[in-house]
Amino acid sequence: MRLTVRVPATSANLGPGFDCFGLALDLCNDVQVDLDAPPGVAWAGEGADELPTDGSDLVSRSMAAVADEVGLPLPAFSLHGHNRIPLERGLGSSSAAAVAGVVAASKVLALGIDEDPFSVFSLAAAIEGHPDNAAPAVYGGFTIVAGGAVRRLDTHPDLRPVAIVPGDVRVSTAAARAALPAQVPHADAVFNASHAALMVVALTEDPSLLGTAMQDRLHQDARLALAPAIAEVYHLLRSAHIPVCVSGSGPSLLAFERPDGPDVASAIGPSPGWAIEPLAVRARGVELVVS
């Protein structure tokens, strides 16, 4: 049996939706697992020269975690990953790996978990630790995670997301989390709650509200301070009235262009080493193809 799991990139938080909002983007990693090929691990694309090939990668570890959970041994397999999602850039590469591993293990072991999105989400989130990324990776579209509940919503068709990805700046999730204050003022919590509510409307019904809705007082300033070059681009986009947020824990940014407004490239000017990628919202989450 040979199977391929395709998982989309994701952008979490989306400004005020700290640790609960996520958006699936049309940029996908493919993981092929072949039970009939010689065992081994190989990578192509993003991170191909730095990801481990000894079975300690997150896809393999996620497969092993599922097998351990049900008390079954994994058969020998060949794993080949083709990565398009940049590593440690705030676009959900780790969640994509965890989701791929859960789905692949479920199919290889005939567990049926891959047919239940909530089970895939729950296992991947437990393994990787970021439900706000795991949810859109599994469900697609715009997702809200609250406690153990997940709600998926369709986005407005006029949304035009653009990822701004620095080529030479990385920020680990642990470092970005450590930069956050232990406490926040009551007024800032209220600010984020109100803007998060507005953000739901902006993403699903009225994108003209994005500029106001995407403001945040809980995490973005602390994370932008870790990368001054990214902070400069963020403020350039805000000055050009282009809605923008830190994607996940950064350092990438996610902006939303307007049909009647300036584009991201002209707003920030020449930026050597940066990738400016228009990425549609991906309505579908993880996909599995068996051959």
C-alpha positions, 0 to 999 in steps of 0.5 A: 500500500502506498498513500499520500497525505496532503496538509495545508499551511495555516496561519494562527491567531489572526491578530486578536484571536490569540490561541483560538483562531486559525486560517488554512492557506493554499500551500501544502506539504505532501507526505508519501508513505509506502509499505512496499518500498525499502524503509527510510525517510527522505525529504524534498523542498523546504528544510530538505537539508536539515530535517532528520532522516533517522525517524525522529522527524515529527511526521514519524514521531506522530505516527509512532505516537498513534501506534503507541496509543492503540498498542499496535506496532507500525509496519516498516515503511518508506516516508518521503516528504515534499515540503512547501511550508517554510520551517519556523516561519509561523505558517504551521509546518509543525502542525502539518507534520503532526496531522500528516502523521496521525492520518498516515498511521490511522490508515496504515493501521486501519484504525478509522481515525482518518475518517473522523476529523475531530479525532485527527484534530484532537490527536494532532493537537495533543502531539504538537501542542497548538490546537489553533494550527491543527484545526484549520490543517484538518478542517480547512477554512477559518476555524475557532477553537474553544476548549475542546470544541472546534467550529469551522466557518467559510470565509468571504470570497473576496479575501485576498491573503498574502503571506510575507515570509522573511528568508533569513529570520526564524523565531521558534514558537518557544521563544515567541511564547517566552516573550509574552507577559505573564499578565495583561491589563483588564482593558487589553483583555476587553480590547481583544475580546471585542476585536476578536468578535469583530474579526469573525464578521470581517473574515466571513461577512465584511472584509472591509472591517479587517483593518480595525478587527485585526488589532491586538494587545496581547501578543503581537507587540512582544513578538514583533520586538523579537525581529525589528526588521519584521516590525518595520514591514508590519508598520509600513503595511499598517501605514498603507492601510493594508490589514496585517497581522503576525502569522502564528508566532512569527516571523511571517506576516499575513496581510489582506489586500483590497481590490481597490487598495495598494498591494503589499509589494508596492507598500513595502518596497524592495525587500531582498530575501523576503517572499511575498506570496498571494495564497488563497484560503484553502476551503479543504483541510487534510486530504488522503489518497491511497494507491 
